[in-house]
Amino acid sequence: MRHLGAEKVMSPEEETQASVTSRTSEGVSNETPVSSCTHL
């Protein structure tokens, strides 16, 4: 979980989205969720 720091900055709603993104990109790449969070 690299987006641990961003998790604190994000709101509960966005935190949930991050978790979903993490699962989706589980078989893709660890940098994908980080980019998504930054994009949001």
C-alpha positions as CSV (number, residue, x, y, z in Angstrom):
1,M,0.0,0.0,0.0
2,R,2.0,3.0,-1.3
3,H,-0.9,5.4,-1.1
4,L,-0.9,5.2,2.7
5,G,0.1,8.9,3.0
6,A,-2.5,10.0,0.5
7,E,-5.1,8.0,2.3
8,K,-4.9,10.3,5.3
9,V,-5.4,13.4,3.0
10,M,-8.3,11.8,1.1
11,S,-11.8,11.9,2.5
12,P,-13.7,8.7,3.6
13,E,-15.4,8.6,0.3
14,E,-12.2,8.9,-1.7
15,E,-10.6,6.4,0.7
16,T,-13.2,3.9,-0.4
17,Q,-12.5,4.6,-4.0
18,A,-8.8,4.1,-3.4
19,S,-9.5,0.7,-1.9
20,V,-11.6,-0.3,-4.9
21,T,-8.8,1.0,-7.3
22,S,-6.3,-0.9,-5.3
23,R,-8.2,-4.1,-5.8
24,T,-8.7,-3.4,-9.5
25,S,-5.1,-2.7,-10.1
26,E,-4.0,-5.6,-7.9
27,G,-3.0,-7.5,-11.0
28,V,-1.9,-4.5,-12.9
29,S,0.7,-2.3,-11.0
30,N,1.2,-0.7,-7.6
31,E,1.7,2.7,-9.3
32,T,-1.7,2.7,-10.9
33,P,-3.6,3.5,-7.6
34,V,-1.1,6.2,-6.8
35,S,-1.6,7.9,-10.2
36,S,-5.4,7.6,-9.8
37,C,-5.3,9.3,-6.4
38,T,-3.0,12.1,-7.7
39,H,-5.4,12.5,-10.7
40,L,-8.4,12.9,-8.4
